[in-house]
Amino acid sequence: MKNSIQALKILALLMFSFFWLFSCQSRNSGDTSQAEVKKYQLAVIPKGTTHEYWKAVRAGAEKAAKEFGAQIFWKGPQKEDDRAQQITVVEDFINRRVDGIVLAPLDDRALLRPVDEARQEGIPVVIIDSNLQGDNYLSFVATDNYQGGVLAARRLAEVLNGQGDIFLIRYLEGSASTTYREEGFLETMIKDYPNINILVKDQYAGTTTETAYQLTENLLSRFPQVDGIFAPNESSTFGACRALQAAGLAGQVKLVGFDSSAKLIQALRANEIQGLVLQDPVNMGYLGVKTLIDYLEKRPIEKRIDTGVKIATPDNMNDPEIKSLLEPDIGEYLK
């Protein structure tokens, strides 16, 4: 009897040892497999976080991260004129030793130093949306903003039949993307449309819809004869549109703007806006992250990647290509 009990104890001990060894081997095998899949940690830093445009950029970045096995840290300044806060965000991510940074600089000079610091620390940087002076970055992924301004000028001239008085409403000093749009618009108007008189070309709307509304309201009071307006980004376009609506001039004074939102689409459909120049922010965010990962994986990358530019009008806004840019499907990536 004692021998039988002893044998059972030995058998139980052997079975426990077997299962323990098997469990350890399984865990170790799992650890090895997990180690083979490298998960990059990437910071994506927009100019701001409130406009619909930046939500679409984030969706594209998250799409790329999901596809290529990266983790995205999304953080930007609350206001698009807060250079100091954006610099602080970049420096914080340098200190956190992220694997790379995708940056939309809100000033083409102020962000030079923190980008240089990142590269000195061995952290690669891809610039998106807006130019940065110098060349201490891997790649620039953005719209051809100058061409966007050209398209806006041609559209406004078309709806004005090549003559009339207009405003060029600028956005913000130091913002390279909108500066290129403004210059493309201005130079095209001067060169190609001699019968269009530019009443205003040096007034800045600032970073919010409210400041753009106030500027447009003041200009309408000073120049009641105006026939058309160009605004170079989402907030300035919506502010100008609201001012025209409040003055009872929406549709009468022609408006061409930049970017998309639900309210801008509504105004376009109502012919209160005659044109919206469209970027592809989802693709921009996607390619910004993809380019960074390509570099980290030692694949070749391009120094300049053009993400395309189109113009939406009340007539073509339901075309599939234009509609996909006006109303990109971003919900899947922003859950």
Kinemage of the C-alpha trace (Angstrom):
@kinemage 1
@onewidth
@group {chain A} dominant
@subgroup {mainchain}
@vectorlist {calphas} color= white
{ca met a 1} P 0.000 0.000 0.000
{ca lys a 2} L 2.797 2.362 0.963
{ca asn a 3} L 4.584 1.517 -2.275
{ca ser a 4} L 1.455 2.314 -4.302
{ca ile a 5} L 1.023 5.702 -2.599
{ca gln a 6} L 4.701 6.500 -3.150
{ca ala a 7} L 4.400 5.574 -6.832
{ca leu a 8} L 1.378 7.854 -7.241
{ca lys a 9} L 3.278 10.742 -5.648
{ca ile a 10} L 6.210 10.200 -7.990
{ca leu a 11} L 3.848 10.054 -10.987
{ca ala a 12} L 2.112 13.248 -9.925
{ca leu a 13} L 5.455 14.987 -9.481
{ca leu a 14} L 6.597 13.881 -12.941
{ca met a 15} L 3.340 15.104 -14.534
{ca phe a 16} L 3.615 18.484 -12.787
{ca ser a 17} L 7.227 18.858 -13.954
{ca phe a 18} L 6.225 17.990 -17.527
{ca phe a 19} L 3.405 20.545 -17.663
{ca trp a 20} L 5.582 23.223 -16.027
{ca leu a 21} L 8.349 22.711 -18.613
{ca phe a 22} L 5.815 22.711 -21.457
{ca ser a 23} L 4.293 25.947 -20.174
{ca cys a 24} L 7.691 27.658 -19.937
{ca gln a 25} L 8.617 26.571 -23.446
{ca ser a 26} L 5.319 27.926 -24.794
{ca arg a 27} L 5.827 31.269 -23.052
{ca asn a 28} L 9.410 31.518 -24.259
{ca ser a 29} L 8.347 30.674 -27.794
{ca gly a 30} L 5.708 33.401 -27.606
{ca asp a 31} L 8.248 35.916 -26.303
{ca thr a 32} L 10.602 35.170 -29.191
{ca ser a 33} L 7.815 35.605 -31.738
{ca gln a 34} L 6.761 38.915 -30.160
{ca ala a 35} L 10.341 40.223 -30.161
{ca glu a 36} L 10.557 39.657 -33.913
{ca val a 37} L 7.720 42.174 -34.514
{ca lys a 38} L 9.168 45.620 -33.878
{ca lys a 39} L 6.605 48.226 -32.854
{ca tyr a 40} L 7.781 51.727 -33.697
{ca gln a 41} L 6.678 54.599 -31.495
{ca leu a 42} L 6.090 57.684 -33.629
{ca ala a 43} L 5.002 61.204 -32.693
{ca val a 44} L 2.679 63.002 -35.110
{ca ile a 45} L 2.514 66.713 -34.333
{ca pro a 46} L -0.049 68.840 -36.217
{ca lys a 47} L -0.311 72.633 -36.292
{ca gly a 48} L -3.486 72.374 -34.261
{ca thr a 49} L -6.166 69.899 -33.260
{ca thr a 50} L -9.509 71.655 -33.728
{ca his a 51} L -10.013 71.983 -37.484
{ca glu a 52} L -11.612 69.138 -39.432
{ca tyr a 53} L -8.554 69.088 -41.664
{ca trp a 54} L -6.308 67.885 -38.833
{ca lys a 55} L -8.764 65.160 -37.867
{ca ala a 56} L -8.417 63.798 -41.406
{ca val a 57} L -4.605 63.988 -41.172
{ca arg a 58} L -4.770 62.012 -37.935
{ca ala a 59} L -7.004 59.373 -39.543
{ca gly a 60} L -4.415 58.864 -42.282
{ca ala a 61} L -1.606 58.589 -39.742
{ca glu a 62} L -3.550 56.035 -37.701
{ca lys a 63} L -4.326 54.077 -40.873
{ca ala a 64} L -0.614 53.814 -41.694
{ca ala a 65} L 0.265 52.931 -38.104
{ca lys a 66} L -2.256 50.088 -38.118
{ca glu a 67} L -1.011 48.828 -41.468
{ca phe a 68} L 2.706 48.916 -40.641
{ca gly a 69} L 2.685 48.008 -36.946
{ca ala a 70} L 3.498 51.342 -35.321
{ca gln a 71} L 2.148 53.221 -32.318
{ca ile a 72} L 1.122 56.846 -32.879
{ca phe a 73} L 1.307 59.616 -30.297
{ca trp a 74} L -0.859 62.479 -31.583
{ca lys a 75} L -0.341 65.850 -29.916
{ca gly a 76} L -0.339 69.463 -31.102
{ca pro a 77} L -0.893 73.013 -29.859
{ca gln a 78} L -4.431 74.110 -29.115
{ca lys a 79} L -4.045 77.254 -31.233
{ca glu a 80} L -2.349 77.392 -34.599
{ca asp a 81} L -0.373 80.501 -33.696
{ca asp a 82} L 1.181 79.041 -30.528
{ca arg a 83} L 4.737 78.472 -31.722
{ca ala a 84} L 6.083 78.065 -28.196
{ca gln a 85} L 3.668 75.261 -27.392
{ca gln a 86} L 4.474 73.360 -30.591
{ca ile a 87} L 8.196 73.682 -29.868
{ca thr a 88} L 7.562 72.301 -26.362
{ca val a 89} L 5.647 69.348 -27.816
{ca val a 90} L 8.555 68.510 -30.151
{ca glu a 91} L 11.074 68.764 -27.300
{ca asp a 92} L 8.931 66.540 -25.064
{ca phe a 93} L 8.898 63.805 -27.689
{ca ile a 94} L 12.664 64.131 -28.152
{ca asn a 95} L 13.055 63.551 -24.414
{ca arg a 96} L 10.741 60.535 -24.621
{ca arg a 97} L 13.064 59.050 -27.260
{ca val a 98} L 10.391 58.241 -29.831
{ca asp a 99} L 11.591 56.407 -32.936
{ca gly a 100} L 10.610 59.263 -35.230
{ca ile a 101} L 8.564 62.459 -35.604
{ca val a 102} L 6.059 63.571 -38.248
{ca leu a 103} L 5.681 67.346 -37.936
{ca ala a 104} L 3.446 69.982 -39.525
{ca pro a 105} L 5.396 73.137 -38.538
{ca leu a 106} L 3.186 76.135 -37.880
{ca asp a 107} L 6.133 78.456 -38.544
{ca asp a 108} L 8.767 77.825 -41.208
{ca arg a 109} L 11.579 79.307 -39.077
{ca ala a 110} L 10.603 78.847 -35.433
{ca leu a 111} L 10.612 75.037 -35.697
{ca leu a 112} L 14.092 74.849 -37.235
{ca arg a 113} L 15.908 74.552 -33.902
{ca pro a 114} L 13.807 71.731 -32.385
{ca val a 115} L 14.000 69.764 -35.657
{ca asp a 116} L 17.790 70.177 -35.608
{ca glu a 117} L 17.796 68.953 -31.995
{ca ala a 118} L 15.789 65.872 -32.950
{ca arg a 119} L 18.242 64.943 -35.696
{ca gln a 120} L 21.197 65.485 -33.359
{ca glu a 121} L 19.575 62.979 -30.998
{ca gly a 122} L 19.210 60.486 -33.831
{ca ile a 123} L 15.441 60.961 -34.190
{ca pro a 124} L 14.398 61.253 -37.864
{ca val a 125} L 11.789 63.863 -38.843
{ca val a 126} L 9.325 63.938 -41.731
{ca ile a 127} L 7.703 67.307 -42.474
{ca ile a 128} L 4.083 67.376 -43.652
{ca asp a 129} L 1.618 70.045 -44.796
{ca ser a 130} L 3.793 73.144 -44.483
{ca asn a 131} L 7.381 73.921 -45.487
{ca leu a 132} L 10.270 74.222 -43.064
{ca gln a 133} L 13.349 76.208 -43.998
{ca gly a 134} L 16.611 74.315 -44.251
{ca asp a 135} L 16.845 70.653 -45.169
{ca asn a 136} L 17.524 68.834 -41.889
{ca tyr a 137} L 14.578 66.491 -42.394
{ca leu a 138} L 13.976 63.295 -44.335
{ca ser a 139} L 11.107 64.234 -46.602
{ca phe a 140} L 8.436 66.869 -47.202
{ca val a 141} L 4.955 65.396 -47.764
{ca ala a 142} L 2.415 68.018 -48.756
{ca thr a 143} L 0.065 69.642 -51.213
{ca asp a 144} L 1.493 71.810 -53.972
{ca asn a 145} L 0.134 74.861 -52.178
{ca tyr a 146} L 1.233 77.328 -54.833
{ca gln a 147} L -0.737 75.354 -57.426
{ca gly a 148} L -3.712 75.390 -55.062
{ca gly a 149} L -3.578 79.189 -55.105
{ca val a 150} L -3.423 79.128 -58.914
{ca leu a 151} L -6.556 76.951 -59.067
{ca ala a 152} L -8.347 79.314 -56.674
{ca ala a 153} L -7.471 82.357 -58.797
{ca arg a 154} L -8.700 80.704 -61.976
{ca arg a 155} L -11.956 79.649 -60.349
{ca leu a 156} L -12.681 83.082 -58.874
{ca ala a 157} L -11.863 84.743 -62.196
{ca glu a 158} L -14.189 82.284 -63.947
{ca val a 159} L -17.208 83.061 -61.751
{ca leu a 160} L -16.470 86.814 -62.074
{ca asn a 161} L -16.205 86.562 -65.867
{ca gly a 162} L -12.687 87.960 -65.670
{ca gln a 163} L -13.507 91.326 -64.106
{ca gly a 164} L -14.376 92.915 -60.774
{ca asp a 165} L -12.991 93.940 -57.378
{ca ile a 166} L -11.709 91.333 -54.928
{ca phe a 167} L -10.132 90.694 -51.530
{ca leu a 168} L -7.228 88.359 -50.902
{ca ile a 169} L -7.600 87.476 -47.222
{ca arg a 170} L -4.339 86.111 -45.818
{ca tyr a 171} L -4.084 83.627 -42.950
{ca leu a 172} L -1.054 84.007 -40.653
{ca glu a 173} L 2.477 85.346 -40.992
{ca gly a 174} L 5.064 82.551 -40.919
{ca ser a 175} L 2.626 79.855 -42.093
{ca ala a 176} L 4.442 78.567 -45.170
{ca ser a 177} L 1.573 76.501 -46.619
{ca thr a 178} L -0.921 79.359 -46.704
{ca thr a 179} L 1.751 81.851 -47.818
{ca tyr a 180} L 2.358 79.732 -50.926
{ca arg a 181} L -1.391 79.588 -51.591
{ca glu a 182} L -1.677 83.346 -51.260
{ca glu a 183} L 1.283 83.937 -53.575
{ca gly a 184} L -0.013 81.486 -56.170
{ca phe a 185} L -3.359 83.254 -56.112
{ca leu a 186} L -1.930 86.763 -56.196
{ca glu a 187} L 0.619 86.174 -58.960
{ca thr a 188} L -1.931 84.396 -61.163
{ca met a 189} L -4.445 87.199 -60.766
{ca ile a 190} L -1.880 89.898 -61.597
{ca lys a 191} L -0.448 88.023 -64.577
{ca asp a 192} L -3.561 86.569 -66.185
{ca tyr a 193} L -6.511 88.759 -65.220
{ca pro a 194} L -5.757 92.471 -65.735
{ca asn a 195} L -9.430 93.440 -65.376
{ca ile a 196} L -9.652 92.124 -61.824
{ca asn a 197} L -8.706 94.745 -59.235
{ca ile a 198} L -7.276 93.511 -55.921
{ca leu a 199} L -8.639 95.875 -53.269
{ca val a 200} L -6.993 94.121 -50.294
{ca lys a 201} L -3.967 91.829 -50.275
{ca asp a 202} L -2.145 92.367 -46.966
{ca gln a 203} L -4.747 91.710 -44.243
{ca tyr a 204} L -4.422 88.622 -41.999
{ca ala a 205} L -7.457 86.735 -40.723
{ca gly a 206} L -5.692 84.944 -37.873
{ca thr a 207} L -6.230 81.398 -36.691
{ca thr a 208} L -9.917 81.294 -35.754
{ca thr a 209} L -13.235 81.541 -37.523
{ca glu a 210} L -14.165 84.474 -35.306
{ca thr a 211} L -11.134 86.603 -36.226
{ca ala a 212} L -11.715 85.829 -39.911
{ca tyr a 213} L -15.363 86.828 -39.530
{ca gln a 214} L -14.417 90.134 -37.906
{ca leu a 215} L -11.843 90.964 -40.587
{ca thr a 216} L -14.254 90.179 -43.429
{ca glu a 217} L -17.040 92.173 -41.775
{ca asn a 218} L -14.721 95.196 -41.483
{ca leu a 219} L -13.564 94.884 -45.096
{ca leu a 220} L -17.132 94.631 -46.373
{ca ser a 221} L -17.922 97.878 -44.563
{ca arg a 222} L -14.887 99.623 -46.071
{ca phe a 223} L -15.307 98.242 -49.594
{ca pro a 224} L -19.000 97.599 -50.288
{ca gln a 225} L -18.240 97.351 -54.025
{ca val a 226} L -16.345 94.059 -53.622
{ca asp a 227} L -17.286 91.275 -56.046
{ca gly a 228} L -15.164 88.349 -54.840
{ca ile a 229} L -13.049 86.957 -51.991
{ca phe a 230} L -10.339 84.306 -51.676
{ca ala a 231} L -9.614 82.770 -48.256
{ca pro a 232} L -6.679 80.327 -47.937
{ca asn a 233} L -7.723 77.798 -45.260
{ca glu a 234} L -10.704 76.235 -43.485
{ca ser a 235} L -11.164 78.768 -40.680
{ca ser a 236} L -10.691 81.858 -42.873
{ca thr a 237} L -13.084 80.450 -45.481
{ca phe a 238} L -15.790 79.760 -42.932
{ca gly a 239} L -15.300 83.138 -41.236
{ca ala a 240} L -15.628 84.919 -44.585
{ca cys a 241} L -18.685 82.853 -45.461
{ca arg a 242} L -20.380 83.713 -42.160
{ca ala a 243} L -19.688 87.424 -42.686
{ca leu a 244} L -21.221 87.294 -46.158
{ca gln a 245} L -24.253 85.451 -44.805
{ca ala a 246} L -24.694 88.009 -42.016
{ca ala a 247} L -24.494 90.872 -44.531
{ca gly a 248} L -26.988 89.227 -46.895
{ca leu a 249} L -24.278 88.941 -49.572
{ca ala a 250} L -23.702 85.165 -49.667
{ca gly a 251} L -23.840 84.054 -53.285
{ca gln a 252} L -23.793 87.638 -54.513
{ca val a 253} L -20.170 88.259 -53.519
{ca lys a 254} L -18.311 85.255 -54.896
{ca leu a 255} L -16.188 83.247 -52.453
{ca val a 256} L -13.458 80.713 -53.175
{ca gly a 257} L -11.799 79.023 -50.218
{ca phe a 258} L -9.610 76.149 -49.099
{ca asp a 259} L -10.324 72.807 -47.382
{ca ser a 260} L -13.568 71.199 -46.300
{ca ser a 261} L -15.952 70.818 -43.379
{ca ala a 262} L -19.643 69.987 -43.045
{ca lys a 263} L -20.614 73.673 -42.958
{ca leu a 264} L -18.424 74.549 -45.935
{ca ile a 265} L -19.936 71.683 -47.918
{ca gln a 266} L -23.405 72.973 -47.047
{ca ala a 267} L -22.459 76.466 -48.264
{ca leu a 268} L -20.966 75.033 -51.463
{ca arg a 269} L -24.148 73.096 -52.150
{ca ala a 270} L -26.184 76.285 -51.612
{ca asn a 271} L -23.883 78.173 -54.043
{ca glu a 272} L -22.825 80.524 -51.242
{ca ile a 273} L -19.296 79.299 -51.911
{ca gln a 274} L -18.278 78.946 -55.544
{ca gly a 275} L -15.140 76.873 -55.064
{ca leu a 276} L -13.177 74.945 -52.436
{ca val a 277} L -9.582 73.956 -53.139
{ca leu a 278} L -9.151 70.471 -51.740
{ca gln a 279} L -6.095 68.787 -50.353
{ca asp a 280} L -5.886 65.109 -49.435
{ca pro a 281} L -5.189 65.245 -45.681
{ca val a 282} L -5.860 61.533 -45.117
{ca asn a 283} L -3.246 60.624 -47.711
{ca met a 284} L -0.878 63.232 -46.273
{ca gly a 285} L -1.052 61.737 -42.782
{ca tyr a 286} L -0.728 58.228 -44.203
{ca leu a 287} L 2.291 59.012 -46.378
{ca gly a 288} L 3.975 61.000 -43.607
{ca val a 289} L 3.951 57.957 -41.323
{ca lys a 290} L 4.694 55.488 -44.135
{ca thr a 291} L 7.716 57.519 -45.274
{ca leu a 292} L 9.096 57.567 -41.732
{ca ile a 293} L 8.653 53.801 -41.373
{ca asp a 294} L 10.231 53.218 -44.796
{ca tyr a 295} L 13.287 55.124 -43.575
{ca leu a 296} L 13.428 53.172 -40.318
{ca glu a 297} L 13.189 49.951 -42.319
{ca lys a 298} L 16.037 51.179 -44.569
{ca arg a 299} L 13.865 51.431 -47.665
{ca pro a 300} L 14.415 54.282 -50.166
{ca ile a 301} L 12.356 57.448 -49.683
{ca glu a 302} L 11.682 60.567 -51.741
{ca lys a 303} L 12.685 64.038 -50.554
{ca arg a 304} L 9.440 65.613 -51.840
{ca ile a 305} L 6.057 63.873 -52.082
{ca asp a 306} L 3.140 65.763 -53.653
{ca thr a 307} L -0.217 64.594 -52.264
{ca gly a 308} L -2.299 66.339 -54.943
{ca val a 309} L -4.778 69.210 -55.149
{ca lys a 310} L -8.264 69.535 -56.702
{ca ile a 311} L -11.038 72.115 -56.721
{ca ala a 312} L -14.667 71.435 -55.821
{ca thr a 313} L -17.494 73.497 -57.275
{ca pro a 314} L -21.271 73.307 -56.883
{ca asp a 315} L -21.314 71.498 -60.241
{ca asn a 316} L -18.724 68.765 -59.587
{ca met a 317} L -19.064 68.228 -55.837
{ca asn a 318} L -20.914 64.930 -56.272
{ca asp a 319} L -18.309 63.411 -58.588
{ca pro a 320} L -16.844 60.382 -56.764
{ca glu a 321} L -13.248 61.684 -56.705
{ca ile a 322} L -14.252 65.139 -55.444
{ca lys a 323} L -16.783 63.757 -52.975
{ca ser a 324} L -14.138 61.496 -51.412
{ca leu a 325} L -11.979 64.572 -50.739
{ca leu a 326} L -14.859 66.717 -49.503
{ca glu a 327} L -16.096 64.032 -47.124
{ca pro a 328} L -13.285 61.551 -46.414
{ca asp a 329} L -14.264 58.426 -44.522
{ca ile a 330} L -12.236 58.831 -41.343
{ca gly a 331} L -14.455 57.316 -38.671
{ca glu a 332} L -12.849 53.862 -38.820
{ca tyr a 333} L -9.478 55.262 -37.722
{ca leu a 334} L -10.641 57.744 -35.077
{ca lys a 335} L -12.587 55.402 -32.827
